[in-house]
Amino acid sequence: MNVSHPAVHPIEAPPLTDAANGAPRARMKDIQGMPGTLGGLVLRFFQFAFAAVSLCVMATTSDFPSVTAFCYLVAAVSLQSLWSLSLAIVDIYALLVRRCLRNSRIVSLFTVGDGITSTLTFAAACASAGITVLIGNDLDNCAVNHCTRFETATAMAFLSWFAVSPSFLLNFWSLASK
């Protein structure tokens, strides 16, 4: 019995031309607000400014150490201001040398850092808001305490959190889209 056996003849891929080798790779457009962009630098500046104002207002009151939530707010906005300032410096450097910060390790670091600091800042602002409402509305003890300073520091912490949230979401989206 004669059975035919198919023969496989491998075909080599045609060699790449010089135009295909030297063609620039397509890169996603940098969205304003991501690390290394002017929008990212502006967000970092606002994060730092609001956290620093919250820290300064709370630190100038004499009786904030007596309440644990206020101590937590001072610690959280201190960490937030240091984190935002250091990333603002990195953004300034990236803008000056026209460097792209799209490395997955760098974006992972920014995402984790923004996630941690934003969670801490939000939790501290919520706790401080609760204590401020307790002192002002429930106890009617604003004459003795610095209610307006506590409210201002809490509001600035919330504004800092509002400025961190877009940074975190854009970094997380950039990391997830790779």
C-alpha positions in Angstrom: 0.0 0.0 0.0 1.4 3.3 -1.1 0.5 6.1 1.4 1.8 9.5 0.6 3.6 11.3 3.4 3.3 15.1 3.4 6.6 16.9 3.4 7.1 20.0 5.5 9.2 22.6 4.1 9.9 25.4 6.6 9.8 28.9 5.2 12.1 31.4 6.7 10.9 34.8 7.6 12.1 37.5 5.2 14.9 39.6 6.7 13.9 42.9 8.3 14.8 45.9 6.3 16.7 48.8 7.8 13.5 50.9 7.8 11.7 48.4 10.1 14.6 48.2 12.5 15.1 51.9 12.9 11.4 52.8 13.1 10.5 54.4 16.4 8.3 52.4 18.7 4.9 53.6 19.4 4.6 55.1 22.9 1.4 56.0 24.7 0.9 59.7 25.1 1.7 61.0 28.6 -1.5 62.1 30.2 -1.3 65.2 32.3 -1.2 64.3 36.0 1.0 61.3 35.5 4.6 61.3 36.9 7.0 63.4 34.9 4.4 65.7 33.4 3.6 69.3 34.2 0.1 68.3 35.4 1.7 65.7 37.8 4.0 68.4 39.2 1.0 70.7 39.8 -0.8 67.9 41.6 2.3 67.2 43.7 2.6 70.9 44.5 -1.0 71.1 45.7 -0.6 67.9 47.7 2.4 69.3 49.4 0.9 72.8 50.0 -2.4 71.6 51.5 -0.6 69.0 53.7 2.0 71.6 54.9 -0.8 74.1 55.7 -2.6 71.5 57.7 0.5 70.6 59.5 1.4 74.2 60.3 -2.1 75.1 61.5 -2.4 72.0 63.7 1.2 72.4 65.1 0.5 76.0 66.1 -2.3 75.0 68.4 -1.2 74.3 72.0 -3.6 71.6 72.8 -3.5 69.3 69.8 -1.4 66.6 71.6 -4.2 66.0 74.0 -6.3 64.3 71.3 -5.0 61.2 69.6 -6.9 61.9 66.3 -5.1 65.2 66.0 -1.7 63.6 66.7 -2.6 61.1 64.0 -3.4 64.0 61.6 -0.1 65.6 62.3 1.8 62.4 61.6 -0.2 61.6 58.4 0.1 65.1 56.9 3.8 65.1 57.8 4.3 61.9 55.8 2.1 63.2 53.0 4.1 66.5 52.7 7.4 64.7 52.7 6.2 62.2 50.1 4.7 64.9 47.9 7.8 67.1 48.1 10.1 64.3 47.2 8.0 63.3 44.2 7.7 66.9 43.2 11.5 67.1 43.1 11.5 63.9 40.9 9.0 65.5 38.6 11.0 68.7 38.3 14.1 66.6 37.5 12.2 64.6 34.9 10.8 67.8 33.3 14.2 69.5 33.2 16.0 66.6 31.5 12.9 65.5 29.5 12.9 62.1 31.0 9.9 59.8 30.8 8.9 58.2 34.1 7.0 55.2 32.6 9.2 52.5 34.0 7.0 49.9 35.6 9.1 49.8 38.8 9.0 53.5 39.3 5.2 53.6 38.6 4.7 50.8 41.0 6.6 52.7 43.7 4.6 55.9 43.0 1.3 53.9 43.1 2.0 52.1 46.4 3.3 55.3 48.0 0.3 57.4 46.8 -2.1 54.6 47.9 -0.6 54.4 51.4 -0.2 58.2 52.0 -3.7 58.9 50.6 -5.3 56.3 52.8 -3.5 57.6 55.9 -4.4 61.2 55.1 -8.0 60.4 54.5 -8.3 58.3 57.7 -6.7 61.0 59.7 -8.8 63.7 58.2 -12.0 61.7 58.9 -10.9 61.1 62.5 -10.1 64.7 63.1 -13.4 65.8 61.5 -15.2 63.5 64.0 -13.4 65.0 66.9 -13.9 68.5 65.6 -17.7 67.9 65.3 -17.7 66.4 68.8 -16.0 69.4 70.3 -17.9 72.1 68.4 -21.4 70.8 68.0 -21.9 68.1 70.7 -20.0 69.5 73.6 -20.3 73.2 72.7 -16.8 73.7 73.9 -15.3 75.9 71.2 -14.7 78.8 73.5 -12.0 76.8 75.3 -10.6 74.9 72.3 -9.3 76.1 68.9 -12.2 74.9 66.8 -11.5 77.1 63.8 -7.9 76.0 63.7 -8.9 72.3 64.0 -11.5 72.7 61.3 -9.0 74.5 59.0 -6.4 71.8 59.5 -8.9 69.1 58.9 -10.2 70.8 55.7 -6.6 71.2 54.4 -6.0 67.5 55.0 -9.1 66.7 53.0 -8.0 69.0 50.2 -4.6 67.2 50.2 -6.4 63.9 49.9 -8.4 65.3 47.0 -5.2 66.2 45.3 -3.5 62.8 45.9 -6.5 60.8 44.6 -5.9 61.7 40.9 -2.2 60.9 41.2 -3.0 57.5 42.7 -5.7 56.7 40.1 -3.6 57.7 37.1 -0.5 55.8 38.4 -2.7 52.8 39.1 -4.3 53.0 35.6 -0.9 53.4 34.0 0.4 50.3 35.9 -2.7 48.2 35.1 -2.6 49.1 31.4 0.9 47.8 30.8 
